Amino acid sequence: KTYPGFDEDLYITAEAEAFVKWHAGQLSWSQATREDRIQLDGDLSLARAFPTWNARSKFAHIMPVSRTATSHAG
């Protein structure tokens, strides 16, 4: 491959845990960016569109089971 010669349009810096939790639906995009756990630097329209580029996990709507609930299950 050869370098196409263009500068990057958007830089994403993220804590791996925060990115995974956002993808899994355990952390909101607004909270992750407000707390600087996910940071975007570059074209504002691309930064605003970025959350729509990654499909959320199809399991994101399922909340984790607490340990106390599993310990009573037997």
PEPEVEN-V781948 format. One record per pair of residues at least 24 apart in sequence whose C-alpha atoms are under 8 Angstrom apart, sorted by the first residue. I is the first residue (numbers start at 0). GAP is how many residues later the second one is. Records with the same first field share a line. If there is no record, write none. Layout:
I: GAP / GAP
This chain:
8: 33 / 34 / 37
9: 30 / 31 / 32 / 33 / 36 / 37
10: 29 / 30 / 31
11: 26 / 27 / 28 / 29
12: 25 / 26 / 27
13: 24 / 25
22: 31 / 32 / 33 / 34 / 37
23: 32 / 33 / 35 / 36
24: 31 / 32 / 35 / 36
25: 34 / 37
